[in-house]
Each structure stands twice: as C-alpha cells, then as structure tokens.
Amino acid sequence: IGYHVPARGSADDEALSVLATVLTGGRTSRTYESLVRQKQLTTGVGAGTNGRRGPQLFMISSTAMPGKSINDLEQGIYAEIERLQKEPIAAWELDKARASAKRGLVAGAGSSLSCTSSSVTPPPSSGRGRSARAKSRLMRPGVVMSEVMPSTPWNRT
C-alpha cells in the first residue's frame, strides 16, 4: 500500500516517522497487535518512506501467512490506518517514537559515512513556521494524525 507524500526534508518528515513507528514499530505497534497477534494474518508489517529525492511514497508492506487472504490483510491494514486517523496517539506511543528516533540518531552517528553526510546536510528548521507547529502538535499526547498532517496529499496509489 502506498501513499504519495512530500519530498524528503519537508516539514512532514517527523510526522511520517512517528506514523511508521506507531503503525509498525515492533511488537507493541498497532499492526503487530491487531494483524500478527490477534488475527494471525501475517508475521509482520513494515512502513516508511522510500528515502529518495523528490516526491516520495509512504509505503506499508506485509506478506500474508500461508492460507490467509491477502484481501483480509489489506483490509486489516486499512482498518488500522482509519483507527489512527480517528483515535488519538497515546502518550506511550509518542514516547516510543521519540526513543526510536533517538536510537536512530545515535546509531547513525556511529558510522563515518553518516558523519560525513551530516556535515554537508543543511541544518534543520530554525523552529519557526509550519514545521515547528507540526512538531509541537505531534509531540503531545492525544494528537490525532489527521490534525498533524492536514496538508499532506494522501493520494493512495
């Protein structure tokens, strides 16, 4: 399943990262609990952007268990996306997303290639404008994803 999203480096990057973590980040994620543990439709679900320059896709992927319907799996993923649009993200889910982001930064800092590329990457937003508003709304408990990314063109492909 893919959704068109803004180019890498946009104000929505942080929100998309949180979205991926809440949906598919480990055994406490929403899709793991629903589709792996409860319905036993798959062994796991992954999500994220393709990381390319220019317009990107936010992709959600999974493989159905033998004997399980791909249609049921797809509908289960859509149900979790709909739930995420309607129900607030819990404080513990935001804490988990923050911790995941910190781990990613620490792990990335360990590689010399990462250190080299980060020295030529423009600094992050100064904290003003839409990015700061999105981040401040995103990092509070009870936020609903549709509040955070109202301008994102979620055109399913």
N, C-alpha and C positions, 0 to 999 in steps of 0.2 A: 504494500500500500504506500503510495507516495503523495505528498502534498508540496506544491510549489511554495517556496519561502524566499525571503530576500537574500541577497548576496552575503557571503561571509563578511564579517566585520560590521554588520548592521546592528542597530540598537536591539534587535530581537534575538541576538545570539545567546544571551544569558537565559532568556525565557525558553528558548528551544532546548538548551542544555538541561534546564530543570524539567521540562516536559519529558525529555528522554529518560531522565533518572526516575521520575515519578511513575512513568508508564512501565519501564523495562529494567530498571536498575537493581538487579539482584533478587534474592528470594523474598524480600519484603515489598517488592513492587506490585502495582495493581494488576498487571497482566500475569505475573507469576502466580499470585494468589488465586486469581479467577480461572485462568486458562490452563495452568500447569497443575496446581494442587486440587482445585475443586472439580473442574470439568475434565481434566486429564486429556486435553486436546493436543498438546504439544509438550516438548521438553524445555522450551524457552522461547522468548520473544526479544528481538533486538530493535533499537530505534536510534536514529541520529541523522545528521545531515551528511551529504556526500563529501563535504570539505573542499569542493572545487571553487575556482574563481567564478565570478558572475552568479547568475541565478542558480539556486540550489534546489534540491529536493530534501524534504524531511521524510525519511523512509522508515517504515515499520515492517519488519520481516519475521517470518516464522515458518516452520515446517510442521505439517500435521503428523501426528503419531500414526503408525500403521493401523488401518481400519477406521480411522477417524475422518470425518468430512472436512475438506478444505473450506467449504462453504460455512460450516459451523465455526471453524477457527476464524475466518474472516469476519463473520458477524460478531463473534466474541470480541475481537479487536475493536470493531466499530462501537460496540456497546461500552467498552472501557473509555474510548475517546469521548463518547457522548456523556458518560458519567463525569469525566474530568471537566467537561465544559459546564456542567450543571452544579457539581458539588465542589466546595472549597478544598483546596490542598491543605492537609493537616500540618500542624507545626512540626511534627516529627519527620514528615516527608520533606519539608524545606530544610530541616537540619541535615537530613541525609544528603540532599542535593548539594548543600554547602560543603559538607565533608568530602563528597565525591569530587567537587571542583577543586578543593584544596589538595587532595591526593593527586589529582591530575597535574596541578601546577608543580608540586614537589617532584613527582616522577619525571615531568618534562624538564625540570631544571637540572636533573642529573645527567642529561645527555649533552655532549658538546655541540651537536648539531642544533639542538633546541636553544642553547645559549647563544650560538652564533645567529640563528634566525631571529631570536627575540631582540637582538641588538639592532636589527635593521627594520623591525616592525614599528610602525608609528605608535606612539603612546595611546593608551585608552582614552576615552572621552573624558573631558575635564569634569564631568559630573553635572553638567548643565544640560538642559534640553530633554528631549523625549527619552533618551537612554537612561538618564538618572531617574526620571519619573517611572519608567517601566521597571527599573531595578528596585526602587523603593517600594513599589506596589508588590513586586514579585517576592520580596523577602519578608513579607509579613504573613502571619498565619491567617487562614481563612480566605485567601485570594482564590478567585476562580480564573482559570486560564483565559476565558473569553474576555475578562477585564484587562488582562495584561497585554494581550496582542490583538487589540481591535482592528488595527490597520493591516495585519498580515493577510495577504491574499491566499487563503486556504483553499486553493483550487485542486481538488483531488484529481490525480492522473490515472 
